Amino acid sequence: MSEREKNLQSLLQELEQTAEDSFETKEDAAHWLQTPHPMLDEKSPLQMGQSQAGMQRVKDILLAIKYGGAV
């Protein structure tokens, strides 16, 4: 596995953990991560998580979900 692939895997694991912290169940988090989202140009959070900028956007949305803030 290349260094880039390791970094990407680490970022996606971090994203999954953030989603699990934001939803009541792991199943809800997994569903949300795989479902296209209107605030992500109809891409799934996992698709957006392939880039640093996309990852940050997904985290911003998750934190808003968790804490009830605006995005």
Secondary structure by P-SEA (a helix, b strand, c coil): ccaaaaaaaaaaaaaaaaaaaacccaaaaaaaaacccccccccccccccccaaaaaaaaaaaaaaaccccc
